[in-house]
């Protein structure tokens, strides 16, 4: 068996690796803007063409976003890549994809609720209260209701104080938005969801992890039933 000859790294690859390393060390964070192309070329001691190729490679990985007239910004490449892959799987899976999403939520969200009940700060609770209040006023406004619903569940994720969990939820946020849009069309769906949101919020306020876990399980049973009803409606 012969080994494949090793190719020397191209300049742009080494530039991209330095940017990635700064992301890993925390020197660069999501939202930061990279220096202009000319300045980067001077700092690296390379041509602007090499910098341009490095930026293109970073864009392909979903690590940067080029905004015309504004510059090149660091983005959350992991969430974006995972979100794209999961969205594709859902579209391929059809009705099975929707059932799979509910199943995943049933696995992870009760534990998120339990952790949130144990760890939520007053700021987290305030964010949940605000989202619930918005949903109360938006029962006839699908866009506003759905965004507030997402805000509620993201606040729960952030209340766990585990940095990986909000990133995980963010990676499926597009799927969650589509799921909520389908449920909103089911008669009584928003009202049933809101009933469970208030129950969950109450358990967080009472700092009762076991009750929070059970309240979330009840909510997700409702989500499963309404999701199945939405599939029947579309069929």
N, C-alpha and C positions, 0 to 999 in steps of 0.2 A: 504494500500500500504506500502510495506517494503522498506527501503533504503538498498543499497548495502554496505556491510562492506568496510571501507577504509583500503587499504593496506599501510603498511609503505613503504616509499620510499627506493629504493635500493641505495647503495652507488654510483654506477656508474651514476644513474639518478641525484644525487645531484652534482656530478662532472660536468656532462654535463650542468646542469643548471647554474653553476658558469661561464663556458665558454660562454654560451649564454648571460648571463648578461653582461659580458665584451664586447661582440659584440654590445649589445644595448647601452652601455655607451660610446662606441667608443675607449675603451682601446685596443681592438683587431680590426684590419681592414683586409679587403680582401688582401691576399698576405702574411700576417704575418705567421711566423712559430711558432708552439707550442714548448715548451721545450721537450726534449727527455722523453720517457716513464718513465725511472728510476727517473729522476728529478721531473716529475709531481707526481709520487707516493710519493716521499719524501715531496713535498710541501703540498699535500693533506693529508698526513699521512695515506695512504691506500696502499693496495697491487697493484702490477703492473697489476694483473688480472682485478681489478676494473677500472684502468685507460684504459686498453685495451677495456673493455666493453663500457666505456664512449665514447671513440674515435669511436667505431663501431656505437653507437647510433647517434653521430654527423654526421658520414658519411651517415647514412641512411636518415638523414634530409637534406643532401646536404650542410652542413655547413663547413665540412673539407674534404680535399683530402689527402690521404696518398701516397707519392711518394717514392718508394723503394730507399734506399740509401741516400735520401735527408731529409725526415722528414714528418711531418704532417702540412699542410697549410690551412689557412682559405680561403674559397671560397664563391662566391656569391650564397648562397643556394636558395634565392628567385627567382632569374632569372633562375637558372638551373631547379628548380621544375616547374615553370610556363612554361618554354621553352619545357620541356618534355611533359607536359600535352597538350599544344597547338599543338605540333607536332603530337601527337597521334590523336587529334581531326581532324586535317587536313587530315591525312591518312584515317581516317574513313569517312570523309565527301566527299572525292574525288573532283569532279568538284565543288560541293557546297562549299567545304572547301576553294578553291581558290577564289571563289566569296565572301565568308565571309571575307577573309583577305583583299581584295580590299575595301570592305565596311568599315571595321575597319580603314583602312588607310585614307579613305575619311573623316571619322569623326574626326580623331585626327591630321593628318599631316598638314592640312591648318592652324590650330591654332599654331602648332609648328613653321611653317614658319613665321607667323605673329609675334610671340614672338621673334624669332631669329632676324627678321629685326629690332626690337626695342632694343634688348639687346646685339647683337653680338659684341664681342671685335675684335680687329685687328687680334689676334691669331686665333679666330674662322674663320674669313673671309679668312685668309691665308690657313687654313686647307681645306676649301671648294675649294679655287682656285687650290690647289695642287691636290685634288681629281678629279676635272674637267679636269685639264691638263693631268692627268694619263689616264682618260677615252678617251681623244682625241687620245692618242697614242695606245690605246688597243681595238680599234673597231673590230679587228679580233682575239682578245685574250679573250675568255670568262672569264677565271679565274681572270685575272688582272682587267678586266672591272668591273666585279661583285663586287670584293673586294673594288675597288675605289668607286663604286656606294654606297655601304654600308657605306664607310667612309664619303661620302658626307652627307648622311642622318643622320649619327651619329653626325657629326659636327654641323648640324642644331639643333639636339636635345640638344647638349651640349651648344649651343649658347643661348638657352632659359634661361640658368642659373637657371633652376629648376632641382634639383638633382634627382627627381623621373622620369623625362621624359627620360633621357638616359637609366635608368634601365628598363623602360617600353619598349623602342625600343630594348634593348639588349635581352629582354625576347622573342621577336619574330624574332630575327636575322636569325635563321636557316630557318624559314618560308620565310622570305624576300629573302634569298639567293636562295632557291628553285624556288621562283616565278621569280626572275631575270634570273635564268638559263633557264627557259621555254621561257621567253620573248626574250632572246638573240637569240633563234633559229628561231624566227619569222622574216621574211624578213623585214629589215629596222628598227627592234625594237631598237637596240642600238642607231642608229642615231636619232630616234625620242626622245628617252629618254634623249640623250645628249642635244638636242635642248632645252628641258624643263629645264634641270639642269642649263643651262647657263642663261635662263630667270629668274629662281629662284635666282641664284647668283646675277644677276644684281639688283633685288629688295632688296636683303640684303645689297648690297653695297650702294644703294640709301637710305637705312633706311626707306623703305616704307612698313609698315605692311599690308595695304590693298592690295597693288599690290602683295606682297609675298603670301598672302592668295589665291588670284586669280590665280597666277602662279602655285602654288602647286595643286590647283583644276584642272587646265588644264593638268598638268602632270599626275595626277591620272586618269583623263578621258582616257588619252593615255594608261596608265597601264591597265585599265579595258579592253579597246578594244584589246590590244595586248595579255592580259591574255586569253580573250575569243577566240582569234584566235589560241593561243597555245593549248587550249583544243580541238578545232576542228581538229587541226593537229594531235593530239595524238589519237583522236577518229576515 
